[in-house]
Amino acid sequence: MTRPIEELKALAEAGARELAGDPENGVPEANPADVIRWVSRNFDTAACAVACSMADAALPHYVAQYQPGVDVLFLDTGYHFSETYDTRNEVARRVDVHIVDVLPEQTVEEQNAEFGKDLFARDPGLCCARRKVAPLKKSLNGYELWFTGVRRDESPTRTNTPLITFDEKNGLVKVNPLAAWSFDDLLDYSRAFDVPVNPLLSQGYPSIGCQPCTRPVAEGEDPRAGRWAGSTKTECGLHT
């Protein structure tokens, strides 16, 4: 049974204050290990979930050092690259976590029958809402906290990502321990600890989503410029 929302909100606020540091007076923001240690002091492993797109396993690997066996939620939209599914299987085999496959209510074929083929091309917002946002919201029920791998360097919409906040939409604490990391930091960690990495990352895909909606990124482009290419959409809705 989860704690009351007001108690979780108070914990999120206290954690945000504690870990923000005071850069103006020489006190740095907390590093990822400090953030995850704070979580472990205040939340049972069973109350936590890690959201992972399977671009890499840096976040699940980092969290598992302090919360072994933690649930890792993989949003299986039915549209992923084969490399993404291969990475998911490697994470399950090599990292001390419990993979939870989060499925939409409809298969791709059932969605096509109701909405017409290739909904992602005609209404990407609705497709993401049905295949990612709604399934995640349902799967988070029963947890008190979720970890995400959102980083500030990914796009202008993520520049102000906090380490800890309260997720009003889903009703639980949201923790972004890698918020201050760069793409190179992520790769350096993965190499140092032999963490599974989606091979697409080295093939021009610094941000990996569903196969029909993701293209390689040109040099100098925003890391998420390849997501929903050709549309004005920049976020799937999980973090907005």
Secondary structure, 3 states (H helix, E strand, C coil): CCCCHHHHHHHHHHHHHHHHCEHHHCECCCCHHHHHHHHHHHCCHHHEEEECCCCECHHHHHHHCCCCCEEEEEECCCCCCHHHHHHHHHHHHHCCEEEEEECCCCCHHHHHHHHCCCHHHHCHHHHHHHHHHHHHHHHCCCCCEEECCCCCCCCHHHCCCCCEEEECCCCEEEECCCCCCCHHHHHHHHHHCCCCECHHHHHCCCCCCCHHHECCCCCCCCCCCCECCCCCCCCCCCCC
